[in-house]
């Protein structure tokens, strides 16, 4: 029997983490991969435990690194570590910059990886489009990273740490992630579901017309991750240092996102009220246009990301 690829998902109870676990649990994943995940919230949600009984779960505190040693002892040295853990609400990061920095800059994780045999483990790290300043359209990976808020700054610091200390890495600068709810539902509002439920009530809803992103369908981000894992496992030279913009194929404002949901659902377009982002105090500075050029992603991984409209349809079908 072929040796299974050992994968550790850091932040397995989060939105992307759960979608990754689902992918590994399905379509032959269990034959190919041996999967472990870390979690900060305890106890683990019952539904998660029931859905993924074959996966090893480890409580880990990323701030201190407590628990990482038990992953090595109980699971072994991973071939791939996918870091999805983050304090990702910009307003919360602004209120508690110390926590944002200690969780989002994965010092303890990088130190743990440095204890492994060289060139045996790949780190796939989830970064954000908020590393960009937001003063132009379609940022490329080579553009300067000038974050305007604490969340973005913590993610810039994380990228610098990884580039400096890790032999092998893939950094994915993800835009807004949207898609179906997770096995163990998350307390936070999911973007498309929130727009849908707001418009469904028949009241007018305000959306920003002057902030632009490239929202990415969650299953595309899962496929990008699986693609990178396969490349790593099947490469002979075991060398990877990659930064990729991980966004969807369109530059959209919140108004345009809402219009697509309304179109797919048949809601009244006049419910969507256009407002300027500067008219609302969110307790955090937000970059105006962090749309990304995803040419490198498409060419490197030979994938074509799902359009926002198709992603919305798939999301609401499973709603």
Beta strands, then each sheet from edge to edge (+ up, - down):
strand 1: 5-10
strand 2: 33-39
strand 3: 56-59
strand 4: 80-83
strand 5: 122-128
strand 6: 169-174
strand 7: 177-178
strand 8: 205-208
strand 9: 212-213
strand 10: 216-217
strand 11: 241-246
strand 12: 252-253
strand 13: 272-275
sheet 1: 3+ 2+ 1+ 4+ 5+ 6+ 11+
sheet 2: 7+ 10+
sheet 3: 8+ 13+
sheet 4: 9+ 12-
end
